[in-house]
Amino acid sequence: MTDQTDIRYMRRALELAVRGAGHVSPNPMVGAVIVKDGRIIGEGWHEHIGGLHAERNAFKNCTEDCTGASIYVTLEPCCHWGRTPPCTDAILEHKIARVVVGCLDPNPLVAGKGLEILRSAGVECVSGVLEEECLAVNEVFFHYITTGKPFVVMKYAMTLDGRIAAYTGDSKWVTGETARAHVHETRRRLSAILVGIGTVLADDPMLNCRIESGVDPVRLVCDSTLRIPTDCRLVRTAKEIPTWVFCAQADAARRAALEQAGVTVIPLPDAGGTRVDLAAVIDYLGGQQIDSVLVEGGGTINGELLRLGLVDRVQAYIAPKLIGGAQARGPVEGAGIARMADALALDHLTITRLGGDILVEGRIRKD
């Protein structure tokens, strides 16, 4: 097959892979396409955690004998037992002649071993087809599997003059409907959403995913002294959507009332001045298999996360509006950077038009 043919079928595998968004965490999104005599005879993707992997779903959906066929997979086939049997076994059982992989799996249990097993059995293996795209699809998984910590996305919406709200505190709405719908797509993809108590008190948000068949993220609140109102929407719906509140000081009566409402209260060591230690929060989440966090708080929590080096990606929604006001809040507060030369820079930058607004996003450079 030509390189362009490999690229075409890998693109189809990528289209399939993203269908697992929001359903497979903390596993990767993977797509697989089986091709024989220039025809697709089977397709599959990892549909949900604990379910069949993409390769096995593709075999299950196969319309004819796979002997001598090629399989295109966005991520190196697994070679170990987890919730399901090794996919390398299935590939060999179905007598696949050629395996084309987008990128290798950094999981120490795999890490090139899957292709080694296949090559040693006489299967032709090709890797690195659309590698950048395949890596990008699973940036959350790669970060989590190599660090044990969640991938942190800092999201905010601001006016062209850098305000996230008017001086009165009013912030509905900075951006238009298209940009707000895009936020829900991000909520669908990531495992948890984090805000500070200031956002809860000011906006009484729901922090859910308002997309059909979307999965609600675990809702996280940093609330040092448990000020969260028991009649706010987060608490009232805590038995329907997992809601965790991190605190530094826990009044026994308030904690009992919140837990009775279905909230999980998690006391953590304070970071001085009774503030919740955000580094401890991120470590805790990693231990709970929360592989990704969308931060939708205000300038205080954003500034602290950046100061601690805990932000991995930034999503800045910019509306072509000017509101001014010396007291109007900005998206990043705290002490800030003293010298422009020390400013945090973004790599892999993209700019997307969303209706009348613009989304600027990229990875925080961590040299």
N, C-alpha and C positions, 0 to 999 in steps of 0.2 A: 504493500500500500504506500501511497505517496504521503509526504508530510502533511499536505493540505487535507487529505482524507482523515488522517489521525486527528488533526485539529478540529475538523467538522464533527466527528463523533465525540471528541472530548467536550466540545461546547454543549452538545446534547446532554452529556453526563453532568455537566455543571448546572444546566437548567433543571435537571432532576434533583440534584443535590440540595438546592435551596428550598425545595418543597418541605424539607424536614425542619426548617427554621422554627424555633420555639418549641419543638417537640422532642428533641434528642439530647438536650443538655443533661450531663456534661460531656456527652459523646460528640464526635464531629459530624457534620453534614456530609454525606457521601452519595454520589450517584454512580450508576453502572449501566453500561450499554453493551449488549452482546451482538456481534456482527458476523455474518457468514455469507460468503459469496456476494459481498457488496450490499447486503440487506440487513436491517436491524431485525433480529428475531427474539430479542428479549430486552426488557428495561426494568430498572428498579432503583429505589433509593432507600436510605435508612429513614423509616417513617416515624418511629417513636422509640423512646428509651426502652430497652428490654426486648424490642422486636428484632426481626431478621435484619441483618446488615444488607447493604445495597446489593452486593454480589448475589447473595442467596435469594433476595427478592427478584432479581433479574432472572435467575435460573427458574424460580417458581413461575414466572410469567412467560417463560420461553415457549415459543410456538412449534419448535422442532428440535431435533437432535443437535446438540452443541459440539459434537466431535469435530475438531479441526477449526473451530471458530476463534475469533478474537474477542477479548473483553476489554472495555475501556472503563477505568475506574479513576475517580478524581483523587483518591488517596490510596496509598499502598495497602493491599489486602492484609488483614490481620492474620497472625499465625499462632495465636494463643487462645486458650479458653477464657471467656469472660461470661457474660450473660448468655452468649450463644457460642457455637463451635467455631473453630478457625475457618476463615473464608478460603485460605490456601487449600484446605482439604476439599472444599466444594469445587474449586477450580480444577484440581487434579481429577476428582471423581467424574467431572463432566468432560474430561479430555479436551480442555481448551488448549489451543496451540500457541496463542500469542496473548500476552497481557501488556496493555499500555496504561501507564500510571501517570497521573498529573504531578503528584509530589509524594515524597517519602513521609512516613509517619514518625514524628519525633518521640512517640511513646517508647520508653526504654524496652517495653515488651515486644516491640516490633522493630523500629529503627533500622530498616534495611533487611531484616531477617526474613520478612515475607517474600521478597523477591529472590533472596538467596535460595530459599526452599524450592521455589518454582523453577529457577534456573537449574538447580541441581537435578531436578526431575525432567529436564529437557525442554522446558517451556521457554519460548522466546520472550524476553522481557524488555520493554522500553519505558524509560521514565523521563520526567521533565517536560511533558507535552502540556502547554498552557500552564506552566508551573506557577507563574505569578498570580494568575487568576485563581488557581486552586489553593494557593497559600492564602490569598485574600479572603476567600469564602470561609476559611476556618481560622482566622486570626485569633478568635476567642479561644478555641480549643488548643492551638499551639502555645498560646501564652499560659493557659491554665495547666497544661500537662507538663510544661517545663519549669514553671515557677511555683505551682501549688496555690496561686493566688488568683482571684477573679480579675478579668480584664475590665478596666474602669473607663467608661465613656462619660465625659462631662458635656452635658447638653445645656444650651441656654438660647433664649430668643432675645434680641436686643434691637433697638432703633439704630439708625445710621450714626447717631451721636453717642452710642454706647450706653444707653439706659435700658434696664430691664423692667422698669416701672416708672410711672410719674412720681413727682415728689410727694403726692398724696398716698402713694402705695398702690394705686390702681394699675393693673397690668393686663386687663382683658379688653382687647387682645393685642399683643404686640404684632404678631404675624397673622396671615390669612389662613383660610381653611385648608389650602393645599399643603402648606408647611406643617400645620397641626396634624393633618392626616399622616404625613411622613413620620412624625414623632411616634405615632401609634404603631407604625411599621417597625420602628426601632424597639419599642416596648415589647412587641411580639417576639423579636429575635433574642432579647437579652433576658437573663434569668431573674434579675431583681432590679428594683428601682429605689433610689435612696434620696431622701430629703432631710432637711433639718427641721426642728420644731417651729422655727420662724415661718417657714413655708406653710406648715399645717395650720398655724394660728391665723395667718394672713389670708390663705386661699381656701381652706377646708377642701383639699383635693381628694379625688378618688384614686388616682394613680393606677388605673386599670387599663386594659387594652381594649379599645372600642373598635375592633375589627372582627368581622364575622369569622368564626372558627379560630380566632386568635387566642393565645394563652396569656392569662394574666401573670405578670411577674410577681415575685414575692415582694411585698411592700415593706420598706425599711425606713425607720425614723430614728434620727439621733436626737435624743431628748434628755439632756443631762439630769434634770430634776423631776422627770415625769410630769410635765405640765400638759401633756396631750389631753384634750377634753374627752370625757367619756361619751359625749353626744356628737362628736365629730364623725364624718362619714367613714373615715378609716376604721375607727373603733366599731361603729355600728355594723360594718360589713366584714369584720375580722373573722367571723366564722365561715364566711364564704370565700374569702381571699386571704391567704397567709399574710399576716401582718406582724412584723417584729419591731420592737422598740428597744433601742440600746440606751442605757442610762449609766450615769456615774453615781447617782444617789437614788436609792429606791425606797420611798416611803411605803411601809408595809401595807397600809390600807389602800393606797392608790394602786399599788402593784396587784393586790388581790382583786380589786374592782376591774382592772384592765384584763387580767387573766380570766376572770369570770366571763368577760365579754368575748373571749377568744384570742386576745392579743398574747403573743409570746414576748415576755419582758426579759431582757438579757443585760444584767449588770456587768460592766466592764471597768477596769481601772481607769481613773480620770487622768487627763493630760494636764492637770494644773488648773486651778480656778474652777473646778467641778466640770470642766468640759469633757465630753466623751472623747476617748483616744481613737482617732480615726484609723490609725495604723492597726490598732487592736481589732477594730471592726473588720477591716479587710482581711486580716489573718483569720479571724473567726469564720468569716464567710467562706474562705477557701477550705477550711476544715469541714464545712457543712456541704461541700460539693456545689456551692454557688459559683459558677464559672465566669459570670459576667454581671456587671452592675452599671445601670444607667443613672447618673447623678442629675437630678432635676431640682436641686436646691438653689439657694441664693448665693450672693457674693461671699458670705462668711464661710460656708462649707466648701465652696469652690476654691477660695483662696488657701484654705488650710490643706486641702487635698493636693493642690499644686505645690505648696511649700514642702510637703512631705514626699513629693515625688511619686504620688500614687495614681496619677492620671495617665492613661495610655492613649486615649483618643479624645479629640475635641470636636463637637458638632455645634457650630455657631450659626443660628438662623438670624439673618439680618433683614430687617424691614426698612424700606425706603421712607422713613419717617424721622422727624426731628421733634423732640419734646423739651430738651434743655432742662435746666434746674440744677443748681449747685447741690441740692439735697437729694436729687433723684439717684437711685441706687444703680450701681454698675454690676456686671456679671462676676467680677473677681475683686474681692476686697482683701483685708489683711494688711500686713505691713508693705507687701509688694517688693518689687525688685529695685535695688538702689541704682544700678547702672544699666543703661540700654544694652551694653555689651553682654550683660548677663541674662537678657530676656529669654524666656523659653521659646524655642522655635518648633514649627511643625514641619514634618516631612510627609511625603506621599499625599500632597495636597490635591483636593478636588473641589470644584466649584459647580454647584447645581442650581438651576433656576427652578423655583417652586412657586408657580403662579406669579404674583408680584414680588415675591421675596427671594432671597438668595441664601443657599446653604454653603458655608465654607467648612470643610472638615479635613482633618489630617491627624497623623500620629505625632505625639510629643517626642521630640528628639532626645534620646537618652544616651549621651556619649560616655 
